[in-house]
Amino acid sequence: MKRLTMTFGASLLALAAGAASAQNIRIGLQEDPDVLDPHRARTYVGRIVFTSLCDKLVDIDPKLHFVPQLATSWSFSDDNKVLTFKLRDDASFHDGTKFDAAAAKANLDRAMSLPDSLRKGELRSVAKVDAPDATTLVLTLKEPDATLLAQLSDRAGMMLSPKTFSDDVAAVGRKPICSGPYKFVERIQNDRIVLEKFDQYYGAKDYAFKRLTFLPIPDTTVRLSNLRAGDLDMLERLNPSDAPQVKTDANLTFAPVAGLGFQQFMFNVGNGKRAEDNPFKNKLVRQA
């Protein structure tokens, strides 16, 4: 079987679904993900694992169109201050509980209120969330927000089983229970994350692999060597200098995948004592 290298770690499952013969796919990651709680997570590689583990309200297709996932449809009010979703009625979490509007509301409320949630800023336009019936979710906004659907297509829109929410916030990330095509099996820090196919998933027939094993291998040379030796089936973020030799290796498939992302700099110009003598208070320095 040819092994796969990728320049970006996106759309792993879409690539995996076509290979019906393999039972386990081993994926080399450049880093070990941080906490496996989408409301508190921040790393790029964590999103790769979440793609398999946690369904979202909406998704993005290869042409960057918003498409249904846990939500089947959505609409804005005429003043763009109320966003109404209609939800699937055949989805369930990995603990067997049913996904519905009440569960979606619990997730969004947690994302907006958890003290260390990193989704608060992404959902800052949301004033309140209502679940008038099992398949209807209503978000009332403080003001129109053109970015909100995009936020809900990422970690802000990922759904966890509300039964796992408790005062022990860290417990959610230790054993995440989501509603995606693969369920959590185990994590050994800096060694591996193992997921297993969730047979009750509404689209289970579209996923061929029985098990996914994510292996963090920070050294790009070691990661590629493991792929060539057959200890990995796929790696993400190939070192660019290795691309020419990989392209000529008949045992490997080079698959460039475009990804969405941006880099930003943040300057402390007015927050606390350390900002007082910060050279970046000078607009000319920031512009330079």
Stockholm file with secondary structure:
# STOCKHOLM 1.0

chainA/1-288         MKRLTMTFGASLLALAAGAASAQNIRIGLQEDPDVLDPHRARTYVGRIVFTSLCDKLVDIDPKLHFVPQLATSWSFSDDNKVLTFKLRDDASFHDGTKFDAAAAKANLDRAMSLPDSLRKGELRSVAKVDAPDATTLVLTLKEPDATLLAQLSDRAGMMLSPKTFSDDVAAVGRKPICSGPYKFVERIQNDRIVLEKFDQYYGAKDYAFKRLTFLPIPDTTVRLSNLRAGDLDMLERLNPSDAPQVKTDANLTFAPVAGLGFQQFMFNVGNGKRAEDNPFKNKLVRQA
#=GR chainA/1-288 SS CCEEEESSCCCHHHHHTTCTTCSEEEEEESSCCCCSCTTTCCCHHHHHHHHHHCCBSEEECTTSCEEESSEEEEEECTTSCEEEEEECSSCBCTTSCBCCHHHHHHHHHHHHHCTTCSCTTTTTTEEEEEEEETTEEEEEESSCCTTHHHHHTTGGGBCCCGGGCSSCTHHHHHSCCCCSSEEEEEEETTTEEEEEECTTSTTGGGCCCSEEEEEECCCHHHHHHHHHHTSCSEEESCCGGGHHHHHTCTTEEEECCCCCCCCCCCCCSSSSGGGTTCGGGSHHHHHC
#=GC SS_cons         CCEEEESSCCCHHHHHTTCTTCSEEEEEESSCCCCSCTTTCCCHHHHHHHHHHCCBSEEECTTSCEEESSEEEEEECTTSCEEEEEECSSCBCTTSCBCCHHHHHHHHHHHHHCTTCSCTTTTTTEEEEEEEETTEEEEEESSCCTTHHHHHTTGGGBCCCGGGCSSCTHHHHHSCCCCSSEEEEEEETTTEEEEEECTTSTTGGGCCCSEEEEEECCCHHHHHHHHHHTSCSEEESCCGGGHHHHHTCTTEEEECCCCCCCCCCCCCSSSSGGGTTCGGGSHHHHHC
//
